Amino acid sequence: MQARFTQSYVNSLKRPEKPYWVSDDGCQNLRLYVGPKGKVWYAGYRDADGKKQSRKLGSASVLTVVEARNEAIKLTARVISGENLKDEKPVPTTTYGDFLKDHYAPWVIANRKSGKETVQSITAAFAFLFDEPLENISMMSVEQWRMKRTKMGRKAATLNRLIVALKASLNWAVKHKIIESNPLDGLERLKEHDSDKKIRYLSPDERQRLMLALDNRERRLREERKSHNDWLRQRGLEVKSELAGQFVDHLKPLVLISLNSGIRQGSLFGLLWSDVDFATETVMLRGENNKPGHTTHLPVNSIVTQTLRAWREQSRSIKDSALVFPSPVTGKKLDNVNKSWAAVLKEAEIKNFRWHDMRHDFASQLVMKGVDLNTVRELMGHADMKMTMRYAHLAPSSKLRAVEVLVENTL
């Protein structure tokens, strides 16, 4: 197959199931390999014995048409000048995919709490780099990836987070002398104007509907258990235990604690009874379950302590080493509560409210009730004030009080 190569033409070629070659009308010895994993430039030439040879120039995601032509011309000039390219040993290269699989992934999974999630994110987002030698990764290719996803509606904060993960892996490669420098060092972060739109908290009416839906669920499950046991007794079958505790299961206590503490779901799922100190009314968030990666001691209010006391009274295992909220099916760490949570939100007619938004609700309520931002920062476990400042606009009255202190100076 032959064509006049232009950048738009090369970009338009889709990855096929079966690979094929395209030769350039504009440069006699330039060819493009188009395969399932990507597009690669090659230059053809004849060696000193007159035999046809081929030399890989680089990926089409890195080299433009003009750059590939220039490289092909340079190679031809070297052959004409008498250089024997056949005796030239190819420089060993490591692709980003091999680097990730063999080096970075094992390290980050072993040394970072969210290492597994980091590897999954990089793999999902940057698969187009996996066949690229590390030294061929360019800022332009990543910038083009980012521009494309911005046009698709991806949030700036999400794209920034993914590129930070990619940059971190390349910094690790530099530190371990796999490459000389990070090719993405000059890539600036996108401005996260969309971050403000992410804050979602409950209105007073939504909060009331949520509590009512949780209470209705508790009542309904108790009635269903009683009705089922009556059915079993009538048939002489073994009945199930009555739902006699304050809560029918873990959902309502999890929600109450989340709304009143801002603790992340993962930290709650990993909470042990030894982490709860009823005497000091604090909860210890251990580093392995805490997103910042270090242990913190969080003061909690009376709703949280009362909820935990009631839950402990009805728990089957109250050993200090036991999970506070084990899975009712496996007895091990909970994986999610998506189904029951979604059902409660549906009954309460609350839309666009994720589990994590209860953390935003916690911070928002504090700010709206006049708690200073630095205290909110400490309770949320934010490393710096930047994250906490997302809630600053919710405290207009406190700002008004701040500027009003100057009034007495002019009266």
N, C-alpha and C positions, 0 to 999 in steps of 0.2 A: 504494500500500500504506500502511496506517495502523496504528499501534499505540501503546499506552501505554508510553512510554519508561521503562525502569528500567536501572540500570547493568548488571545481570546479563543483561538482554535484549540490550542493545547489544553486550556482550562476546561473547554467544553467536552473533552473526551472522558467518558465515564469508565469506571472500573468494570471490566468485563469478567465473565466466568472463565473464558478462555483467553490467554494472552495473545497479543499480536504486535507487529512492528509497523512503524510508519517512518518513511524516509523523507528528508527535507529537500524540497526543490531549491531552496535558497542556499544550501550548503551541502555539497556533494557527499561528504563523509559523515554527516550528522544523522543519527537515527534515534527514534524514541520507542522505548519498550513500554507498552501499556498492558499492565497485568492486574490481577485481582487485588494485589496489595499496594498498587500505586504505579506511578510513571517514572521511568529512569532514562536519563540521557546516555547515549553511547556514541563513540566516534570510531569509524572504521579506517583502517589503513593497511598497507602492504608492507611486510617486513623485508629485510635484506634479501631473503630467498624468494620474494615475490608472492608469499602466501598471505591470504587475507587474515587480518587480525582485528580484534575489537577491544576497545578500552572504555571502561565505565567512567563517566564524567561526574555523575551525581544525580540526585533526585530532582524531578521537575518541580517539586514543592519548594526547593531551595534555589535552583538555578533557573533564571528566566530564559526565554528563547534567545535573546541577545547574548546573555552570558554563556549559554551552551554553545552557540555558534563561535564565539570568541575562543572558548576552550578547545573546540574541535580544530579551529584554524591554527592555534598554538601547537597542538599535537602534530598536525600535518607539517608544520614548519620544522619541528624537531626531527621528524622522520627524514625530511628532505635534507636537513643538515647533516645526516649520517648517524644520528643517535640510534642505538639499538634498544628499543623499548622492551624487547622480549627479555633481556637480561636484568631489567629493572625490577627489583623485588617490590611487590605491592606493600604499601604501608598498612600494618594491621589496624583494623578499626573495630570499635565496639558500637553496636547500634544502641539506641536509647532503650529499645525493648529488652535487649539482653542485659543492659546495665540495670534496668529496673528489676527484672526477674532475678538476676544472679547476685546483685550487690545491694541496691538501695532498699528494695522491699523487705528482705530478711532483717536488715538493720532497723528500719523504721518501725516494723511490726514489733520487734523485740524491745525497742527503746522508747516508743511513744504510745501513750494510752490510745490515741485514735489512729494508730499506724495502719491498721487494716482498712479503715475507712478512707485514709489518705491514698493508699494504693488503689483502692477501688475507684476513687474519684479521678485519679490521674489516668488510669486505664480507660475509663469511660470517655473522658474528655480529650485525651491526647493520643489516641490510637494511631493517628496519622503520622506521628513522629517515631513510631516503633521501629520502622525499617531504616531510619536515618542514623548515620554515624553521629556520635555525640558532637564531634567537632563541626558537623555540617548543619546543626540546628541553628536557625537564624531568627533574629528578632522579627524580621519581616513576615516569616511564615506564621509565627505565633500572633503577630498583630493582625494579619489577615483572618486568622481563625477567630480572633476576638471581635473584629469588625463584623464578620458574618453573623456571629451569634448575637451581637448587639442589635443588628437589623431584625433578627428573629424574635426579639423581645426579651432576651435574657437580661436579668438584672445586673447592674454594675457590681454590686457587692458579691454576687455569686461568681462572676467572671474574675474579679480580683482575688477571691479566695482560691479559685482553681489555679491561677497563675502563681500565687504565692507558694502553693504546694509544688508546682513544677519548678519554680526557681529554687526552692529549698533542696530539691533532689539534685539539681545541677550544682548548687553550692557544695553539696556533699561530695559530688564528683571532683570538684576543684580541690577541696580539702584533702581528698585521698589521692590527689595527683593523677586522676584519670584523664582530666582535661586541664588546660592551662588557665582558662578563665570562663566565667559564666556568660554565655552569649546573650542572656536576657537582662544583664545588669542595668542597661539603660532604658528598659521598658517601664514606663511610669504607670502608676495606678489610675484607673478610671475614677472620676469624681462620682461619689455615691449619693447623688441627689435622690435616688429612689429609696434610700435607707429610711428616710422619714416616713414614707408611705407604709412601711412594714409594721409600724406600731399598731397593735390591735388590742384593745381592752374592752371589758364589758361595760355596757351602760347599766344604770341601776335596774332598769326593767329587764334586761337580759340576765343580770345576776339573779334576780328573783325567779325568773322562768327556769334558769339552770338548777337552782336549789329545789324548786318544785318538781322538776323532771327527775332529779336524783331521788327525792322522797317517794315519788310515784313508782319509780323502778323498785325501790326497796319494798314498798307495800305489795306491789304486784308479784315480786319473786317470793315473798313470804306466803301469799295466798296460793300461788301455784304449787309451792312445796306442800302446804297443808292439804290442798285438794288432791295432789298426787298420792300423799300418804294415806288419805281416806280411801282412795281407789285401791291401794295396795292392801290395806287392812280388810276391805270387803272380800278380797280374793285370797286371804290368808298368806299373803306374801310379806317378806321382810320390808319394813318401812325404813326410810332414810332419816337421818338425824334432823331435828327441827332447827330452823334458823333462829336461834334464841338470843344471839348477841345483839349489840347495838347496831351492827352493820350486817347486811346479808353477804357481802363479799368485799373485796379490796377496792372497788371503784370509787365509792363515795369518800372513804378516808383519803385516798390518793388525791382526789380533786380538792378536798378541803385543805390538805397540807400544801398542795401546789399553789393554790390561790393565796394562802396566808404566809408562805415562806419564799416563793420564787425558786425553789429547788428544782433543778433540771430533772427530767424524767429518768434519764440514765442513772443519776445519783440516787434517786428514790428507789429505783429497782434494785440497786446494789446495797442499800442501807441495811446494816445489821443492828440488832438490839443493843449491842455493845457501843454503838455509835450514838445512842440516845441517852442523854443525861437529864433525867427528870428533876434532879435537885437544882441544877443550875439553869434549867430550861434552855439547853443548847443541843444542837445536833452536829456531830462531827462528820464532815464530808471528806472521806479519805481520798488521797491523791489519785488512786487507780480508778475511782469512780467520779472524780471531779474534773471538769473540763480544763481548768487552768493547770491541772497536773500536780497541784500541791494540796496538802491537807488544810482545811479551814474549819473553824468552829463557829457555827452560825446560831445566833440567838433567835428563838422562835416565840411566837405569842401564845396566849392561853388556849386559843382554838386548836393550834397544832398539838400542844401538850395534852389537852383533853382528848383529842382524837386518837393520839398514840396510846394513851392510857386505856381507853376503851377498846382499842384494837388489840392491845396486848392481853387484856383480860379474856378475850374470846379466841386468841391464837392457840393453835394446837401445840406449837413449840415456842417456849419462852426462854430458851437457852440464849445466853449472850451472843453466842456464835451463830445463831440462826438468823436468816433473812427476815426482815420486818414484813415484806410483802412477797412471799414465795409464790410461785405458780401453783394454782389449785390443782393442776393436772399433773405436773412433773415434780413439784416440790422444790424445784430449782429456781434460778433467777428468772423473773418475768421477762418475756420478750416484748410484748406490747399489749395494749388494751384498746386497740383500734376499733374493734367491732362494737363493744359496749359503749365506748365514748361517742362514736358516731351516732348510735341509736339515741343516746341522751340528748345530743345536740339537735338531732332531728325532731325529737319530741318537744324540746324547748324552743324550736324554731329559731335557732341561732346559726347564722351562716358565716362562712369565712373566718372561723375561729379554730385555730390548731391547738393541740395540747401545749405546745411551747408558748402560745400566746398568753397562757396563764402566768407565765413568768413576766411577760410585758405588762400584764394587768397588775401584778404585784407591785412593780416599780412605778407604774402610772398612778396607782392609788396612793402610794406614799408621797409622790411629788405633789399630787393635787391636794393632799391634806397638809402640805407645808413642810414636809421633811426635807432637809437640805440635801443637795445633790451629792455631796461627798459621802454622807451617811448612806444614801441609796447606793452609791458606787460600792461601798464596803459590803453592804448586805447582798448585793448582786454578785459580788466576787469579780468585778471588772478590774482588769489590770491598770487601766488609766481612765481618765475622765471622759475621753472621747466617746466611748460607748454609752456612758450615762447621759451625755449631753443630748441624746436623742429624745429624752423625756423633758428637757428644760422648758419647752413651749407649753407644757401642761401646768406651769406654775406662774401664771400672769399676776395673780394677786400678791405673791411674795415679791415679785419684781416691783410691783407698784409700791409695796410697803418700803422696799429698799430705797427708791428714789424719793419717797415722801419724807425721809428723815432730814432732807435738806431744806424743807419748807420753813422750819423754825428759824433758819439762818436769815431768811429774807422778810420775816414778819416783824 
